Amino acid sequence: MIHYSIFIQWSEEDQCYIASLPEFEPYAHTHGATYDEALQQAKEVLALLMLETTPLPQPMTYFSNQVLCV
């Protein structure tokens, strides 16, 4: 199973939660009025990206505030 990252942050400017899929940057962003809605939207976007992206990007692994690409 491939594990990809989803980052969710509150945006004061947009007044909603912004979800980013960093392995698929710079295009993979979505949003939701609630954290759960942003997460659900991100999961749907991720599923589509995994079907349509060739080759798939390498998943990132995070350790103690350091990013290591594996």
Secondary structure, DSSP 8 states (H G I E B T S, - for coil): ------EEEEETTTTEEEEE-GGGTTT-EEEESSHHHHHHHHHHHHHHHHHH-SS----EEEETTEEEE-
